[in-house]
Amino acid sequence: QIARSLAYVPQQHAPPFPYSVAEVVLMARAAHLPVFAQPGKADYLAVNDALLQLGIGDLKHHDYSRLSGGQRQLVLIARALAQQTPFIILDEPTASLDFGNEAIVLNQIQALGRQAADQNRGIILSTHDPDQAFALDARVLLMHAGRVIANGAAHSVLTSAALSQAYGTSIAVERTASGRMVCLPG
């Protein structure tokens, strides 16, 4: 029942066996199957749709364990999409990714966020990088020591004062020439 309501994307995932990308994504469909049932046509369609939506359909038959970190994260997001839940939780989905893969994953998350809003679905993303919240133009719940410091739109919540309090060090929030908000050590 929980797996039909909530999909989870971990920071990292190391499979115990060399599953194909399609097999990893197909595992999400177990939430919709009766005990001991085999996946059917609808399950395979959900897998293909999720892979195509994220632009990784060409990886379908690749060994998941041999993918780059960014590709693995996109596969895990595809798995969450194939699970077809009202909510997706992403736990630092760009942790340990290089800048290029981080940008690719964040662009896909941003697209999913727009789509989720249109479909009355929700995405919860945890991050230690406030620049990501600015980039995603997200609603933010800023926490420190287990309590909420601020709640609201990223541009209004992620202030120098609030971030300095949360991180225990001086943080400056500045607007770049392109209009993007960024955080820098103060």
C-alpha positions as CSV (number, residue, x, y, z in Angstrom):
1,Q,0.0,0.0,0.0
2,I,2.8,2.4,0.8
3,A,4.6,1.6,-2.4
4,R,1.5,2.6,-4.3
5,S,1.5,6.0,-2.6
6,L,5.1,6.9,-2.5
7,A,8.2,6.3,-4.6
8,Y,11.7,6.8,-3.3
9,V,14.9,7.7,-5.1
10,P,18.0,7.2,-2.9
11,Q,21.3,9.1,-3.1
12,Q,23.0,6.1,-4.5
13,H,22.1,2.5,-5.3
14,A,24.4,-0.4,-5.8
15,P,22.5,-3.4,-7.2
16,P,23.5,-6.9,-5.9
17,F,23.3,-8.4,-9.4
18,P,24.0,-7.0,-12.9
19,Y,20.4,-6.2,-13.8
20,S,19.6,-4.4,-17.0
21,V,18.2,-0.9,-16.9
22,A,14.8,-2.2,-17.9
23,E,14.8,-4.8,-15.1
24,V,15.7,-2.1,-12.5
25,V,12.8,0.1,-13.6
26,L,10.5,-2.9,-13.9
27,M,11.0,-3.6,-10.2
28,A,8.9,-0.6,-9.4
29,R,5.9,-2.3,-10.8
30,A,5.9,-4.9,-8.1
31,A,3.7,-2.6,-6.0
32,H,0.9,-3.0,-8.6
33,L,1.1,-6.8,-8.9
34,P,-0.6,-9.5,-6.8
35,V,1.7,-11.9,-4.9
36,F,3.6,-14.2,-7.3
37,A,2.2,-12.5,-10.4
38,Q,4.3,-11.8,-13.5
39,P,4.5,-8.3,-15.0
40,G,2.1,-7.7,-17.9
41,K,1.9,-5.5,-20.9
42,A,0.9,-2.4,-18.8
43,D,3.9,-2.9,-16.6
44,Y,6.3,-3.0,-19.6
45,L,4.6,0.0,-21.1
46,A,5.1,2.0,-17.9
47,V,8.8,1.1,-18.0
48,N,9.2,2.1,-21.6
49,D,7.3,5.4,-21.0
50,A,9.4,6.3,-18.0
51,L,12.7,5.6,-19.8
52,L,11.6,7.6,-22.9
53,Q,10.3,10.5,-20.7
54,L,13.8,10.8,-19.2
55,G,15.6,10.4,-22.5
56,I,17.3,7.2,-21.6
57,G,15.4,4.7,-23.7
58,D,18.6,3.8,-25.5
59,L,20.0,2.4,-22.2
60,K,17.2,-0.1,-21.7
61,H,19.3,-3.2,-22.3
62,H,22.5,-1.9,-20.7
63,D,23.9,-3.3,-17.5
64,Y,22.8,-0.9,-14.8
65,S,25.9,-1.5,-12.7
66,R,28.1,-0.2,-15.6
67,L,26.4,3.1,-16.0
68,S,27.8,6.5,-15.0
69,G,26.5,8.0,-11.7
70,G,24.2,10.4,-13.6
71,Q,22.8,7.7,-15.8
72,R,22.1,5.6,-12.7
73,Q,20.2,8.5,-11.0
74,L,18.1,8.9,-14.1
75,V,17.3,5.2,-14.1
76,L,16.2,5.5,-10.4
77,I,14.0,8.4,-11.3
78,A,12.6,6.4,-14.2
79,R,11.9,3.6,-11.7
80,A,10.0,6.1,-9.5
81,L,8.0,7.3,-12.4
82,A,7.1,3.7,-13.5
83,Q,5.9,3.1,-10.0
84,Q,3.1,5.6,-10.8
85,T,2.6,7.1,-7.3
86,P,1.1,10.4,-6.3
87,F,4.4,11.4,-4.5
88,I,8.1,10.9,-5.3
89,I,10.8,11.5,-2.6
90,L,14.2,12.3,-3.9
91,D,17.0,12.0,-1.3
92,E,19.9,14.2,-2.5
93,P,19.6,12.8,-6.1
94,T,22.7,14.7,-7.3
95,A,25.0,13.6,-4.4
96,S,28.4,12.5,-5.8
97,L,27.6,13.6,-9.4
98,D,29.9,15.7,-11.5
99,F,28.6,19.1,-12.6
100,G,27.4,17.9,-16.0
101,N,25.4,15.0,-14.6
102,E,24.1,17.2,-11.8
103,A,22.7,19.6,-14.4
104,I,21.1,16.8,-16.4
105,V,19.4,15.3,-13.4
106,L,18.2,18.7,-12.1
107,N,16.8,19.6,-15.5
108,Q,14.8,16.3,-15.5
109,I,13.6,17.0,-11.9
110,Q,12.5,20.5,-13.0
111,A,10.5,19.0,-15.9
112,L,9.0,16.4,-13.6
113,G,8.0,19.1,-11.2
114,R,6.1,21.0,-13.8
115,Q,4.4,17.8,-15.0
116,A,3.6,16.8,-11.4
117,A,1.9,20.1,-10.7
118,D,-0.3,19.6,-13.9
119,Q,-1.2,16.1,-12.7
120,N,-1.8,17.0,-9.1
121,R,1.2,15.0,-7.9
122,G,4.0,16.0,-5.6
123,I,7.8,15.8,-5.6
124,I,9.8,16.2,-2.4
125,L,13.6,16.8,-2.8
126,S,16.0,16.9,0.0
127,T,19.3,18.7,-0.6
128,H,22.1,20.4,1.2
129,D,22.7,22.7,-1.7
130,P,20.5,25.8,-1.7
131,D,21.6,26.7,-5.2
132,Q,19.5,23.7,-6.4
133,A,16.4,25.1,-4.7
134,F,17.0,28.4,-6.6
135,A,17.6,26.6,-9.9
136,L,14.4,24.5,-9.4
137,D,12.4,27.6,-8.3
138,A,11.1,25.3,-5.5
139,R,9.1,25.8,-2.4
140,V,11.5,25.4,0.5
141,L,11.3,24.1,4.0
142,L,14.6,25.2,5.5
143,M,15.5,23.2,8.6
144,H,18.3,23.4,11.2
145,A,18.8,21.1,14.2
146,G,15.5,19.3,13.6
147,R,13.3,22.4,13.4
148,V,11.9,24.6,10.7
149,I,13.6,27.9,10.2
150,A,11.7,29.1,7.2
151,N,9.0,27.9,4.7
152,G,8.1,29.4,1.4
153,A,9.4,30.2,-2.1
154,A,13.1,29.7,-2.5
155,H,13.8,33.4,-3.4
156,S,12.0,34.6,-0.2
157,V,13.1,31.9,2.2
158,L,16.8,31.4,1.2
159,T,18.2,34.6,2.5
160,S,21.7,35.3,3.7
161,A,20.5,35.5,7.3
162,A,18.4,32.2,7.2
163,L,21.2,30.3,5.4
164,S,23.9,31.6,7.8
165,Q,21.7,30.4,10.7
166,A,21.1,27.0,9.1
167,Y,24.8,26.4,8.2
168,G,26.4,28.1,11.1
169,T,28.6,30.2,8.9
170,S,28.3,33.4,6.9
171,I,26.5,32.8,3.6
172,A,25.9,35.5,1.0
173,V,23.0,35.2,-1.5
174,E,23.7,37.2,-4.7
175,R,22.0,37.6,-8.0
176,T,24.2,37.0,-11.1
177,A,24.1,39.1,-14.2
178,S,21.8,36.6,-15.8
179,G,19.3,37.0,-12.9
180,R,20.0,33.7,-11.2
181,M,20.3,33.6,-7.4
182,V,23.4,31.8,-6.0
183,C,24.9,31.2,-2.6
184,L,28.5,32.0,-1.7
185,P,30.6,31.9,1.5
186,G,30.2,35.2,3.2
